[in-house]
Amino acid sequence: MGCALSGPGVAPDKTVPEGQNSKADSEVVPDGVCRSRPHPEAPPISGAQRALIESSWKVLHEDIARVGIIMFIRLFETHPECKDVFFLFRDIDDLQQLKMSKELQAHGLRVMSFIEKSVARLGQEDKLELLAFDLGRSHYRYNAPPKYYEYVGVQFISAVKPILKERWTSEVQEAWESLFRYLTAVMKRGYNEEERTSSVNQTTYSQKSGSPVASAAQNSI
């Protein structure tokens, strides 16, 4: 799922003048660029599904390091092309060697930390939305394209089934699948927003600096 599933967290709440929607359409970040913010939407998860996710997570949390390793080993087994976005693991073909990698263990823990934060925010829909949206934006900077995101949820579910044993039911699986579909969709929007913003910034910089790119663009008009 890209280079690092460890986004900066939840963006700080912003005070909005009276009469305006508290879920603002945009925000001004330190570089001075006005970026659109997501419209927080309720994730397609029922109250019963939330309870199932939270209950199963309490069990999984006790073994998150192992889950993280298993998840990524299976990811590389089923989709070896994913290693292309992990320069630390790109040239390691021995999966047993990967299992012993401290870097992979650390990365697995970062992914599990993101899942933990997501579970903790199931009752705070706007914060959950912003958490995933910001992570998608950061993945553009890591050059981790959206096509890999959905693989992680599949491998997470595959990794946790044996751990939960009889606690794993079709209802529990459906609840986790719903959560990962939601997180993946929001991350993709974040990635696309950061890509758009980066493209605008590059064009603006080229025009201001009078670079050959800007000159060529002007001459073609």
N, C-alpha and C positions, 0 to 999 in steps of 0.2 A: 504494500500500500504506500508505495513511495518511500521517500528517504526517511521521514521521521513522523510518526503519528504522535506527535507531542506538541500540539499547537500552543500558542501563547496563552490560551485560556479564554475566559469570557471578557469581552470588551466592557469597559466601565459604563455604567448607566449615565445617560446624558440628560440634563435638565432641558425641557422643551417649554417655550413660552406658552402661556395659557391660550387655549383655543386651537393648538396644533396637536396632531396625533403624537402621543408619547412614543410610539414606535416609528421613529423618524425614518425618512427615506434615504437620508445621506448623513455622512459624518466627514469632518475635516480631520485628516491625519497629519502627523508632524511634517510631512513633506509638502503640505499646503494643498494637496489634491483632494477634491471632494469626491469621496467614494460612496457609492450606494450601499446601503445596508439591507440585509434580508428583511422581509416582512415575516416576523415570527409566526409560524403556523403550528397548530397542534399536531404532533406526530400521530400517525395512524395507529395508535396503541390504546386499547381500552384499559379501564381501571383494573380489570381482571388480569390482563396481560402484564401490566406494570407490576402487579403483585407477584406474578410468576417470575418475571425477570429479577426483581429485587430479592426474592427468596432463593432463587438458584445462584445468584451472584454471591450471596453470603457463603455458600459452599465453595464456589470457585475461587473466591478471594483468598482462601487458605492455601491455594496452590497456583497462584498466578504466574510465578516464574516458569514453572514447568509447562503451563498452558501456552505461554508466549513462545517458548522454544518449539514445542510440538507444532504450533500453528504455523510458524515460519518454515520449519523443515518440510511440512506437507505442502506449503505454498510453493516452495522451490522444487519439490518433487512433481507436482501437478502442473506447474507453470514455470519452468526453468527460465523463461525469458524475463521473469520478474527480477532476476538477479542483475539485470542490466542497469537498474536504477540504484543498486547498492554497490558502490565501488569497492567497499571493504570485502564483499563476499563474491564479487564478480568472477574471480579466478579460482575459487575454491569449489572443486567438483566432488570432493569427498564429503558426503553428508554427515558422516560420523565426526569428521573434523569440525564441521559447522556446529554440531551439537555442543562441542566443547568451547566454542568461540565466546569469549566474554563480551565482545561487541554485539553478537547476535542476542545474547542474554539481555544485555542492556536495552537493545532496541525492542525486544519482545516485551520488556517491562514498560517501556514508554507507550507501546500500543495498549497494553492492559490498563495503564493509567488513564488513557483516553477513554477506554470503555468504562472504567470505574467512574470517571467524571460524568460520562453520559448517563449512567444508571442513577447517579446522585441527582441529576437534573431532570429526571423524568417528570417531576412535579413542578418544574420551572421551565415551561415550554420556550419562553423567549431566550433564556440563557442556554438551553440545549441547542437551539437554533444557531445562536451566535458562536457557540463552541465549535460546532461542526463547520460553520461557514468560515470562521477564521482559520481553521485547520486546512480547509480546502485552499484558501488563499496562500498559506505558507507552503503547501505542496507545489504550487506553481513555481515558487522560488527554489524549491528543491529539485525542480525538473522531474517531478513524479506525476505522470499523466493520469487522468481519471479512469482509464480503462483497467487499471489494476485494483481500484478501490473495492469493487464488489467481491473480489476473490478472498479478501480477508474475512469477511463475514462467513463465507462458506467454510473456510478452513477453521475458523473459531468454533463453529458449531460441530464440525467433525472432531475437533480436539476435546471438547468438553463432554460429549456424549458418554464416553467410558468413565469419566470422573463422576458424573451425576448418577450414573447407573439407573436404578429404578425410579429416581426422581425425574429422569428425562422422559417426557411424554410428548405426544404430537402437539399438545397445546403450548408446552414450553418452547418447542422448536418454532412454532408459528409466531410466538411472541418475539423471540430473538430475531427471527427473519424479518419481521416488521420493523424492528428497531434498526437493523443494519441497512435495510432498504432506504429508510428515512435518512440516516446519517450519510449514506453514500450519495443520495440525491442532493442533499444540502452541501456536502463537500464539493460536488461537481459544480454547483452554482458559485461557490466561493472561488474555485479554481478559475472558472470562466471570467468572473469579475476581475480577479487579479491580472489575468491575461489581457483583458480589455484595457484596464488601467495602465498596465505596463506599456502596451502599444501606444496609447495616447501620450504617455510621458516621453517615450522615445521619439515620437514624431515632433512633439513640442520642443524637445532639446535640440533635435536636428535643425529645426527651423530657426531657433534662436542662435545657434552656433554657426549657422551658415555653412554647414558641412556639405560634402559632395552629395550626400543623400538628399538633403534639402534642395540643393541646386538642381539636381537631376529631376526632382519632383516638380520644381517650378518650371523647368525647361520643357517638361512634357505636357504642360497645360496649354 
